[in-house]
Amino acid sequence: MKALKSLVISGREVLPLVEGGKGISVSNGESSGAWAAAGGVGTFSGVNADSFDDNGQAIAQIYYGKTRRERHEELIAYSIRGGIQQARIAHEVANGRGRIHMNVLWEMAAAERILHGVLEGAKGLIHGVTCGAGMPYKIAEICAEYGVYYYPIVSSARAFRALWKRAYHKFSELLGGVVYEDPWLAGGHNGLSNSEDPEKPEPPFPRVHELRQQMREFGLADTPIFMAGGVWRLDEWEDWIDNPELGPIAFQFGTRPLLTKESPISDAWKKRLLTLKKGDVYLNRFSPTGFYSSGVKNEFLNDLTRRSERQVAYTVEPVGEHSVAFSVGPRGRTVYLAPHDKEHAERWVAEGYTEAMRTPDSTLVFVTPASAEQIRTDQIDCMGCLSACGFSNWSQGESGTTGKKADPRSFCIQKTLQGISHSDEIDHNLMFAGHNAYRFGSDPFYADGFVPTVGQLIERLQTGA
């Protein structure tokens, strides 16, 4: 394979190997610091990062506020404190090598306030900020205030064009790079547009080439593009290296760093990665963000799938085919179903799914009483971790609500990501992963359950194998 050449990223020559940021304590100061210490770019998550007390014990993120707004403020305080502490850990572990980036989601709760808080409290420790999950127009202005490079995450040239035209052209000197996150192959939340089919992936080369052409029009021919999503071994990407059509390219790895000594995920999660088969990771639309997301098939996702399958449309008055009366709720309120849907509903009730929960789309979802109670409890306990949440109908705007019904087909993303990152329970929590996670089990590098250090992984990546 061609030798990897260093790139200037966030003001320093480093290996063009980038750790992808993974939220809720899955990439932290230890993992990102180790990646930087090995000569690359480490990225810790600034999304509800863990913080520690004076004795070094992790502080549980427990919420005492009686209202969503009060809990929202508690969450912001946790996030700023955790982000600052993880930046300090990463800085110490890196020991002056590589670069340290922080990853945030634009659609996370109070993204602007948290960015200001962390960047102010960790001055000089963070060299760059990557940001996706939405259209982060203001990320450039915020980073410029602290002299920090910014790296928007996009899935198309069109998205970058909109960002550049509206805001980034004013802060071009601190645009450190553009992260192209493949919407079919990357883990976590994905940027599929309404015109793109989740079942029909497009090859990344033409899309990245189009992005580079767009960037050249804006005078950004030498600004690196980070290829993120689907990158496993670099000999499979050799035609991208030193390719004049693409310009400077770095490679971002989100899934592979999960299986390292420094990775903070549980041993149960690491062992599960070694057993995955092709097809065990898939795109789904259950996230309360409204985005597609890529996760491992487990009982958590299976339950959401089955829940949505037990669903029928209804009306409050007889309209068209919705002509058959059906009683729902403890007060026996009457709604109207199509005849064939009433047959389904009666069968589900007979099977024990006796609670019919209304959705924002004028449908009923049938669940057990225990499931209904848990869903309502999770919705009530909402702490506003997103700018807007489909599951709880929270919005961080003045009204505090999206104006829509809470959606029982979704889930509390804060609860399940905290659950999987702080316990061994991997089957009943959301397990994000990239498309290539199934390759852990067949890659000879991981033979006999071998778990490398970050340094060993980066050495391996440089060989191309």
KERO-428232 format. One record per atom (N, C-alpha, C): residue in one letter; x negated, y, z. Coordinates in steps of 0.2 Angstrom, whole numbers, plus 2048, in hexadecimal, padded with zeros to 3 digits. Atoms other than C-alpha are relative to their C-alpha. Layout:
BEGIN
aXYZ;...
//
This chain:
BEGIN
m7FC7FA800;m800800800;m7FC806800;k8037FA800;k7FB8127FD;k7FE802807;a8027FD7FA;a7F281A80C;a805805802;l7FB7FB7FE;l7FE825816;l7FB806801;k8037FA7FF;k7F8837816;k803804805;s7FC7FB7FB;s7FB843824;s8048057FD;l7FD7FB802;l807850823;l800806805;v7FF7FB7FA;v80986182C;v807800801;i7F98007FE;i81885F836;i800804807;s7FF7FC7FA;s81D86C843;s7F9803802;g8067FC7FF;g80C875841;g7FA7FC801;r8068047FF;r800866842;r8007FA7FB;e800806804;e7FA858837;e8017FA804;v7FF8067FC;v80184883D;v8027FA7FA;l7FD805805;l806837835;l8078017FE;p7F97FF802;p81683882B;p8047FB802;l7FC8057FD;l81E82C837;l804803806;v7FB7FC7FB;v82D833841;v8047FB804;e7FB8047FC;e83782B84F;e806804800;g7F97FD801;g84982E84C;g803801807;g7FD7FF7F9;g85283585B;g8077FD801;k7FA8047FE;k86082A863;k803803806;g7FD7FC7FA;g86C83286F;g8017FC806;i7FF8037FA;i87082F881;i7FB7FB803;s8068047FC;s85F829888;s7FD7FA7FC;v803806804;v85B81D879;v7F98027FD;s8077FD801;s84C828874;s7FF805805;n8017FB7FB;n845831882;n7F8802800;g8067FD800;g835839888;g7FA7FB800;e804806801;e82C82888A;e7FF7FE7F9;s801803807;s82F822879;s7FE8057FB;s8027FB805;s82D832870;s7F9803801;g8077FF7FE;g81D83687A;g7FB7FB7FD;a804806802;a816825875;a7FF8017F8;w801800807;w81A828863;w7FC8067FE;a8057FB801;a811839863;a7F97FE801;a8068027FE;a80383286C;a7FC7FB7FB;a802805805;a80182585E;a7FE8047F9;g8027FC805;g7FF834852;g8068027FB;g7FA7FE804;g81183684B;g804805803;v7FB7FB7FE;v82084084F;v8057FC805;g7FB8037FB;g82A83B85F;g806804800;t7F97FC7FF;t83C840861;t8047FD806;f7FC8027FB;f84583F871;f8078037FF;s7F97FE801;s858841872;s801806805;g7FD7FB7FC;g85F851879;g807800801;v7F98017FF;v87084A87A;v8017FC807;n7FF8037FA;n87484788C;n7FA7FC803;a8068037FE;a862843890;a8007FE808;d8018017F9;d85E83B8A1;d7FC805804;s8047FC7FC;s8588458AF;s7FE7FC807;f8028047FB;f84F8408BF;f7FF805806;d8007FC7FA;d84F8458D1;d7F8801802;d8077FF7FE;d83F84A8DB;d7FC7FA802;n8038067FE;n83C8388DF;n7FF7FB7F9;g801804807;g83C8338CC;g8067FB7FF;q7FA805801;q84D82A8CD;q8048047FB;a7FB7FD805;a85982D8BF;a806802803;i7FA7FD7FD;i8678388C3;i8077FD7FC;a7FA802803;a8788308BF;a8048067FE;q7FC7FB802;q88383B8B5;q8077FF802;i7FA8007FD;i89283C8C0;i803806800;y7FC7F9801;y8A08498BD;y805801806;y7FB7FF7FA;y8A98518CC;y8058057FE;g7FC7FB802;g8B285F8C3;g8077FD7FF;k7F9802800;k8C585E8C4;k8038017F9;t7FD7FE807;t8C88658B2;t7FA7FE7FB;r805801805;r8C08618A2;r7FB8057FF;r8047FA801;r8B98728A1;r7FA800805;e8058007FA;e8B08708B2;e7FB7FA7FE;r805805801;r8A985F8AD;r7FC8017FA;h8047FE806;h8A386689C;h7FA804803;e8057FC7FD;e8998738A6;e7FB7FB804;e8058047FD;e8918658B0;e7FC7FC7FB;l803804806;l88D85B8A0;l7FB8057FD;i8057FB803;i88486B899;i7FA800805;a8058007FC;a87A86C8A9;a7FC7FA800;y804806800;y87585A8A9;y7FC8007F9;s804801807;s87085B896;s7FA805800;i8067FC800;i86586A899;i7FA7FE804;r8058037FB;r85C8638A8;r7FD7FA7FD;g803806803;g85A85289F;g7FB8027FA;g8047FE806;g85385A88F;g7FA803802;i8077FD7FE;i846864898;i7FC7FB803;q8058057FD;q8408558A2;q7FE7FB7FB;q803805805;q83F84A893;q7FB8037FC;a8057FD804;a83585788A;a7FA800804;r8068007FC;r829858898;r7FD7F9800;i803807800;i827845899;i7FD7FF7F9;a803801807;a824844886;a7FA8047FF;h8067FC801;h817852887;h7FB7FD804;e8058037FC;e80E849895;e7FD7F97FD;v802806803;v80E83888C;v7FC8017FA;a8037FF807;a80983F87B;a7F9803801;n8067FE7FE;n7FA847884;n7FC8047FA;g8037FC805;g7F7854876;g8007FE7F9;r800803807;r7F9849867;r8078007FD;g7F9801803;g80784885A;g804807801;r7FB7FB7FF;r81685385A;r8067FD804;i7FA8027FC;i825852866;i8068047FD;h7FA7FD802;h83785685F;h8057FE804;m7FA8027FC;m848856867;m8058007FB;n7FB801805;n85785085E;n807801804;v7FA7FE7FD;v868857861;v8067FF7FB;l7FB801805;l879855859;l804807800;w7FC7FA801;w882865853;w807800803;e7F98017FE;e89385E858;e8007FE807;m8008027F9;m88D85A86A;m803806804;a7FD7FB7FC;a895864878;a7FB806801;a8047FA7FF;a88E876879;a7F97FF7FE;a807801803;a87F87286D;a7FC806801;e8047FA800;e87A88486D;e7FD802807;r8027FF7F9;r87A886880;r7FA7FC802;i8058057FE;i870876882;i7F98017FD;l8077FE803;l86387B875;l7FD805803;h8037FA7FD;h86088C87D;h7FD7FE807;g8028027F9;g85F88488E;g7FA7FB800;v805805801;v853876889;v7FA8047FD;l8057FD803;l84888087E;l7FD806804;e8027FB7FB;e84788E88B;e7FC7FD806;g8038037FA;g843882899;g7FA7FB7FE;a806804802;a83687888F;a7FC8037FA;k8047FD805;k82D885886;k7F97FD7FF;g807803801;g81D87F87D;g8007F9800;l800807800;l82286D87F;l8037FD7FA;i7FC803806;i82E86A870;i7FD8047FA;h8027FD806;h82786D85F;h8058017FA;g7FB800805;g83686A855;g8077FD802;v7F98027FF;v849867855;v8037FD7FA;t7FC803806;t85285B84A;t808800802;c7F97FF7FE;c86585E849;c8047FE7FA;g7FB802805;g873856840;g8077FF803;a7F98017FE;a885850842;a804806800;g7FD7F9802;g88D85F83A;g7FC8047FC;m8047FB805;m88786E831;m7FD805805;p8047FC7FA;p87A87683E;p7FE8077FD;y8027FA803;y87A887836;y7FB804805;k8047FB7FB;k873890846;k7FA7FD803;i8068037FD;i86588384A;i7FA8047FE;a8067FC802;a85988E840;a7FF806804;e8007FA7FC;e85D89E84A;e7FE7FE807;i8028027FA;i85C89585A;i7F97FE801;c8078027FF;c84C88D857;c7FB8057FF;a8057FA801;a84489D850;a7FF804806;e8007FC7F9;e8488A5861;e7FA7FE804;y8058037FC;y83C899869;y7F97FE7FC;g806802804;g82F89785B;g7FF7F97FE;v800807801;v834885858;v8027FE7F9;y7FD802807;y83687C847;y8067FC801;y7F9804800;y847875842;y8007FC7FA;y800805805;y84B866838;y8087FE7FF;p7F9802801;p85D865832;p8017F97FD;i7FF807802;i86485382F;i8068017FB;v7FB800805;v86E85281E;v8007F97FD;s7FF807804;s874844813;s8018027F9;s7FF7FE807;s87584E803;s7FD8077FE;a8037F9802;a86D85D7F9;a805805801;r7FA7FB800;r87E8657F9;r800803808;a8007FE7FA;a87E86680C;a7FA805802;f8067FC7FF;f86C86D80D;f8018077FD;r7FF7FA804;r87187A800;r804805804;a7FC7FC7FC;a87F88080B;a7FD803806;l8047FE7FA;l87488181A;l7FB8067FE;w8067FB802;w86688B811;w8048067FE;k7FD7FA803;k872897808;k803804806;r7FD7FD7FB;r87B89B818;r7FC803806;a8047FE7FA;a86D89C825;a7F97FF7FF;y807802800;y85D893822;y7FB8057FC;h8047FC804;h85689F815;h7FD806804;k8027FA7FC;k8548AC823;k7FA7FE805;f8058037FC;f8498A082D;f7FB7FB7FD;s803805804;s83F897820;s7F97FE803;e8078017FE;e82E898828;e8007FB806;l8008057FB;l83488C836;l8047FA7FE;l7FD806803;l83D88082B;l7FB7FA800;g806805800;g831871830;g8017FB7FB;g7FE806805;g83A864824;g8077FF800;v7F9802801;v84A85D81F;v8017F9801;v7FF8087FF;v85084C825;v8067FE7FC;y7FA804804;y85A842818;y8017FA804;e7FD8067FC;e864836822;e8057FC7FC;d7FC803804;d86B829817;d8067FE803;p7F98017FD;p87E82881A;p8027F8801;w7FE807800;w87F815817;w7FB7FC804;l8058047FD;l86F80F81F;l7FE802807;a8037FE7FA;a86B81982E;a8057FE806;g7FC8027FA;g871815840;g804806803;g7FC7FB7FC;g87D81F84B;g8058037FB;h7FB7FD804;h88882C843;h7FD8027F9;n8027FF807;n88782E830;n8048057FC;g7FD7FB804;g88B83C824;g8037FF7FA;l7FC801806;l896834817;l8058057FF;s7FB7FB802;s8A084180E;s8077FC7FE;n7FA803802;n8B283E809;n8007FD7F9;s800803807;s8AD83A7F7;s7FB7FA800;e804805800;e8A182D7FC;e8037F9803;d7FD8077FE;d8A681A7FE;d7FB7FD805;p8048037FB;p89F81280E;p7FE7F97FE;e801807802;e8A0801805;e7FC8007FA;k8047FF806;k8968087F6;k7FA804801;p8067FC7FE;p88480D7FC;p7FD8037F9;e8037FE805;e87B8187F0;e7F8800801;p8078017FF;p8688167EE;p7FD807802;p8027F97FD;p85E8247F8;p7FC8047FB;f8057FD804;f8518287EB;f8038067FC;p7FD7FB804;p85D8327DF;p802806805;r7FD7FB7FB;r86583B7EE;r7FA804803;v8057FC7FD;v8548407F6;v7FC8047FA;h8037FC806;h84D8457E4;h8048067FF;e7FC7FA800;e85C8517E3;e7FF805805;l8017FB7FA;l8598587F4;l7F98037FF;r8067FD801;r84785B7EF;r8008067FA;q7FF7FB805;q84C8647DF;q804806803;q7FC7FA7FD;q85886F7E9;q7FB804804;m8057FC7FC;m84A8737F5;m7FB8047FC;r8057FD805;r83E8777E7;r8038077FE;e7FD7FA802;e84B8847E1;e7FF806806;f8007FB7FB;f84A88C7F2;f7F8801803;g8077FF7FE;g83688C7F3;g7FE7FC805;l8028057FB;l83587D7FE;l7FD7FA7FD;a803806803;a82B8717F3;a7FC7FD805;d8048037FB;d81F86E801;d8027FE807;t7FD8027FA;t82B86C80F;t8027F9800;p7FE8077FF;p82C85A815;p8077FE800;i7F98037FF;i83B84F813;i7FF7FA804;f8018067FC;f83D842820;f8057FB7FD;m7FB805802;m845832819;m8027FC806;a7FD8037FA;a85082B826;a8067FB7FE;g7FA805801;g85B81B826;g7FD7FB7FB;g802806805;g85680A81E;g7F97FF800;v807801800;v84380C821;v7FE7FB805;w8028067FB;w83C7FC828;w7F87FF7FF;r807801802;r82B7F981F;r7FE8047FA;l8017FA805;l822806815;l7FD7FD7F9;d801803807;d81C7FA807;d8068007FC;e7FA800804;e82E7FA802;e8028077FD;w7FF7F9802;w82D80D800;w7FA8037FD;e8067FE803;e81C80E7F7;e8018057FB;d7FF7FB806;d8238177E8;d802807802;w7FE7FA7FD;w8298257F4;w7F9804802;i8067FD7FD;i8178287FA;i7FC8047FB;d8047FC805;d80D8367F1;d8048007F9;n7FD7FF806;n81B8377E4;n8028077FF;p7FF7F9801;p81B8487DC;p8078027FF;e7F97FE801;e82E8477D8;e803802807;l7FD7FF7F9;l8318467EB;l7FD805804;g8047FB7FC;g8238517F2;g7FF7FC807;p8028037FA;p81E84E804;p8067FD804;i7FA8047FC;i82884080D;i7FD7FD806;a8028047F9;a82783A81F;a8067FB800;f7FB8067FF;f83082A824;f802800808;q7FD8007F9;q83C82A833;q8037FA802;f7FE8067FE;f83F81B83D;f804800806;g7FC7FF7FB;g84E81A848;g8017F9804;t7FE8077FD;t85280784B;t7F97FD802;r8068047FD;r84080084C;r7FD802806;p8027FE7F9;p83B80A85B;p8047FD806;l7FC8037FA;l849802865;l7FC7FA803;l8048067FE;l83E7F2866;l7F9801801;t8067FE7FE;t82F7F986E;t7FF800808;k8018007F8;k8277F8880;k803806803;e7FE7FA7FD;e82B80A882;e8078027FF;s7F97FE801;s83D80A87C;s8047FF807;p7FD8007FA;p84880D88B;p8067FB800;i7FA804800;i856801885;i7FF7FA804;s8008067FB;s85A7F2890;s7FD7FA7FC;d802806803;d8527E188D;d8057FC7FC;a7FA803803;a8637DA889;a8018037F9;w8007FD807;w8647E687A;w7FB7FE7FC;k806801804;k8537E3874;k8007F87FE;k800807802;k8567D0874;k8067FF7FB;r7FA800805;r8677D386B;r7FD8027F9;l8037FE807;l85D7DC85D;l7FD7FA7FC;l803805803;l8537CD85A;l8047FA7FD;t7FB805803;t8637C2856;t8048037FB;l7FC7FD805;l86B7CE84A;l8007FC7F9;k800803807;k8707C7839;k8038067FB;k7FD7FB805;k8747D1829;k807800800;g7F97FF7FF;g8857D882A;g802801807;d7FE7FE7F9;d8857DA83D;d800807802;v8007F97FF;v8837EC83B;v8048037FB;y7FB7FD805;y8917F6832;y802807802;l7FE7F9800;l89880782F;l8087FF803;n7F98007FD;n8A880B839;n802807801;r7FD7F9800;r8B481A83B;r803801807;f7FD7FF7F9;f8B881884E;f7FE805804;s8037FA7FB;s8AD826855;s805805801;p7FC7FA7FF;p8B683485D;p7FE8067FD;t8037FA804;t8AB840853;t8048017F9;g7FD800807;g8B583B843;g7FB7FE7FB;f805802804;f8A483683B;f8007F87FF;y802807800;y8A0825835;y7FA7FF804;s8068017FC;s89481C840;s7FE7F87FE;s802807801;s88980C83E;s7FE7FD807;g8018037FA;g88980084C;g8007F87FF;v801807800;v8867EE851;v8077FD801;k7F98037FE;k8967E3850;k7FF7FC807;n8008047F9;n89A7DD862;n807801802;e7F98007FE;e8A97DC86C;e803807801;f7FE7FA7FF;f8AA7EE86F;f8048037F9;l7FE7FE806;l8AC7F285C;l8067FB7FE;n7FA805802;n8B77E2859;n806802804;d7FA7FE7FD;d8C37E8866;d8038067FD;l7FD7FA804;l8C57F985D;l8037FE7FA;t7FE802806;t8C77F084D;t8077FD801;r7FA8037FF;r8D57E5854;r805805802;r7FB7FB7FD;r8DD7F485D;r8038047FA;s7FD7FC805;s8DF7FE84D;s8047FB7FB;e7FC805804;e8E67EE844;e8077FF803;r7F98007FD;r8F47EE850;r803807800;q7FE7F9801;q8FB7FE849;q8068007FB;v7FB7FE805;v90B804841;v802807800;a7FD7F9800;a91281483B;a807800803;y7FA7FF7FD;y92181B843;y8038077FF;t7FC7F9800;t92E82A842;t804801806;v7FC7FF7FA;v938832850;v8078007FE;e7FA800803;e947832844;e8007FB7FB;p800805806;p94D825837;p7FE8047FA;v8027FD806;v94482A827;v7FE7FB7FB;g802805805;g94381F817;g8007F9803;e8018077FE;e93C80E81B;e8007FF808;h8008007F8;h93A81382E;h807800802;s7F98007FE;s94B80E832;s8027FC806;v7FE8057FA;v94A801840;v7FE803806;a8017FD7F9;a94B807852;a7FB7FB804;f8058047FC;f93D80285E;f7FF804806;s8017FD7FA;s93B806870;s7F9800802;v8078007FD;v92A80C877;v800804806;g8017FC7FA;g924812887;g8047FE806;p7FC8027FA;p92A810899;p807803800;r7F97FD800;r93981B895;r8047FD7FB;g7FC803806;g93E811886;g8028057FB;r7FE7FB805;r93D81F87A;r8007FC7F9;t7FF803806;t94381A869;t7FC8037FA;v8037FD806;v93881C859;v8037FB7FA;y7FE804805;y93B815848;y7FA7FD7FC;l805803803;l93180883F;l8037FD7F9;a7FE804806;a9317FF82E;a8027F9802;p7FE8077FE;p93A7EE82F;p7FA7FB801;h8068057FF;h9297E482C;h7FC802806;d8047FE7FB;d9207EF838;d8037FF807;k7FD8027FA;k92D7EC846;k7FE7F8801;e8028077FF;e9297D9843;e7F9800803;h8078007FE;h9177DC846;h800803808;a8007FD7FA;a91A7E7855;a8037FB806;e7FD8057FC;e9267DA85D;e7FB7FA802;r8058057FF;r9187CD85B;r7FB802804;w8057FE7FC;w90B7D7863;w802801807;v7FD8007F9;v9167DB872;v8007F9803;a8008077FD;a9197C8874;a7F97FE802;e8078027FE;e9067C6874;e7FD803806;g8037FC7FA;g9047D2882;g7FE8077FF;y8027F9802;y9007E2879;y807804801;t7FA7FD7FF;t90F7EA881;t800808800;e8007F9800;e9097FC881;e7FF8037F9;a8017FD806;a90C806872;a7FE808801;m8027F97FF;m901816871;m8008047FA;r7FF7FC806;r904824866;r7F98037FE;t8067FE803;t8F682A85A;t8028077FD;p7FF7FA803;p8F483B852;p8037FF7F9;d7FD801807;d8F9833841;d8077FD800;s7F98027FF;s90B82F847;s8007F87FF;t800808800;t90681C849;t8007FE808;l8008037FA;l908811858;l7FA7FB800;v8058057FF;v8F980685E;v8027FC806;f7FD8057FB;f8FE7F7869;f7FA7FD804;v8068027FB;v8F27F3878;v8037FD806;t7FE8027FA;t8F37EA888;t801805805;p7FF7FB7FA;p8F97F3898;p7F9802803;a8077FE7FD;a8E77F289F;a7FC8047FB;s8047FC804;s8DF7F988F;s8038077FF;a7FD7F9800;a8EC80788E;a7FE804806;e8027FC7FA;e8E880C8A0;e7F9802800;q8077FE801;q8D580C89C;q7FF8057FB;i8017FB805;i8D781688D;i803807803;r7FD7FA7FD;r8E2823896;r7FB803805;t8057FE7FB;t8D58238A4;t7FA8047FD;d8067FE804;d8C7826898;d8018077FD;q7FE7FA803;q8D0834890;q801806805;i7FF7FB7FB;i8D583D8A0;i7F9802803;d8077FF7FD;d8C283B8A6;d7FC8047FB;c8047FD805;c8BC844896;c7FC806804;m8047FA7FE;m8AD85089A;m7FE8047FB;g8017FB806;g8AD858889;g7F97FF7FD;c807801803;c89D850882;c7FF8027F9;l8007FE807;l8A1855870;l8038077FF;s7FD7FA801;s8A6865869;s8078007FF;a7F9802801;a8B685D864;a8017F8800;c7FF8087FF;c8BC84B869;c8077FE7FE;g7FA803803;g8C984185F;g8037FC806;f7FD8057FB;f8CB83586E;f804803805;s7FD7FD7FA;s8CF84187C;s8048067FE;n7FE7FA803;n8D4850871;n7FD806803;w8047FA7FD;w8C785B87A;w7FD8047FB;s8047FC805;s8C086A871;s7FD805805;q8047FB7FC;q8B3876878;q8038077FF;g7FD7F9802;g8BD885871;g804802806;e7FD7FD7FB;e8C789087C;e8067FC803;s7FA8047FE;s8D788587C;s7FE7FA803;g8028067FC;g8CD876882;g8037FA7FC;t7FC806804;t8D786B875;t7FF8017F9;t7FF800807;t8D7866863;t8068027FE;g7F97FE802;g8E9869863;g8047F97FD;k7FD807802;k8EC85685E;k8017FC805;k8008057FB;k8F1847867;k7F97FD801;a8068047FE;a8E383D870;a8017FA7FC;d800806804;d8DF82E865;d7FE7FA803;p8028067FD;p8DF81D86D;p7FD7FB7FC;r804804804;r8D781585E;r7F9801801;s8077FE7FF;s8C781D863;s7FD7FE807;f8038027FA;f8BC81D873;f7FC805803;c8057FB7FC;c8B2827880;c7F97FE7FE;i806801802;i8A2828877;i7FA801806;q8047FF7FB;q89982F886;q7FF7FA805;k7FF8057FC;k89F821891;k7FC7FA7FE;t803806802;t899813886;t7F98017FE;l807800801;l88881A881;l7FC801806;q8038007F9;q88481E893;q8007F8802;g7FF8077FE;g88A80C896;g7FA7FB7FD;i804805803;i87F80388A;i7F8802801;s8077FE7FE;s86F80E88E;s7FE7FF807;h8028017F9;h87080B8A0;h8027FA803;s7FE8077FD;s8757F98A2;s7FF7FB7FB;d801806804;d8747E889B;d8067FE7FC;e7F9802803;e8867E8894;e7FF8027F9;i8017FE807;i8837E8881;i8067FD7FC;d7FA802805;d8937DF87B;d806804801;h7FA7FC7FF;h8A07EB882;h7FE807800;n8027F9801;n8977FB87E;n7FE8017F9;l8027FE807;l89380486D;l7F87FF800;m807801801;m8827FE867;m7FE8037F9;f8027FD806;f87C80A859;f7FA7FC7FD;a806802804;a87080384C;a8008017F9;g8007FF807;g86A80683B;g8017F97FC;h7FE806804;h86E7FA82C;h7FB7FA801;n805805800;n85D7F182D;n7FE7FD807;a8028037FA;a85E7EC83F;a8007F8800;y800807800;y8617DA83A;y7F97FD7FE;r807803802;r84F7D9834;r7FB7FF805;f8048027FA;f8487D8845;f7FF7F9801;g800807800;g84C7C6845;g7FC7FC7FB;s804803805;s8437C2835;s7F98037FF;d8077FC801;d8347CE836;d7FB7FC804;p8058047FD;p8257C383A;p7FC804806;f8037FC7FB;f81E7D2844;f8037FF807;y7FD8017F9;y82B7CE852;y8017F8801;a8008077FF;a8287BB851;a7FF7FE808;d8008027F9;d82B7B2862;d802805805;g7FD7FB7FB;g8347C1869;g7FB806802;f8057FB7FE;f8257CC868;f803807800;v7FE7F97FF;v8287DE86E;v7FA805800;p8067FC800;p81B7EB868;p800806804;t8007F97FE;t8157FB870;t8028047FA;v7FF7FC806;v81980A866;v7F98017FC;g807800803;g80680B862;g7FF7FA7FB;q800806804;q8077F985B;q8048017FA;l7FB7FF805;l8167FD851;l7FE8057FA;i8037FB805;i80E80D849;i7FA7FD7FC;e805803803;e7FF803845;e8027FB7FA;r7FD804805;r8097F683C;r8048047FA;l7FD7FC805;l813803833;l7FB8027FA;q8057FD805;q80380A82B;q7FE7FB7FB;t802806804;t7FF7F9824;t8057FF7FA;g7FB801805;g80F7FA81A;g8047FA801;a7FC8067FE;a8157E9821;a805801805;
//
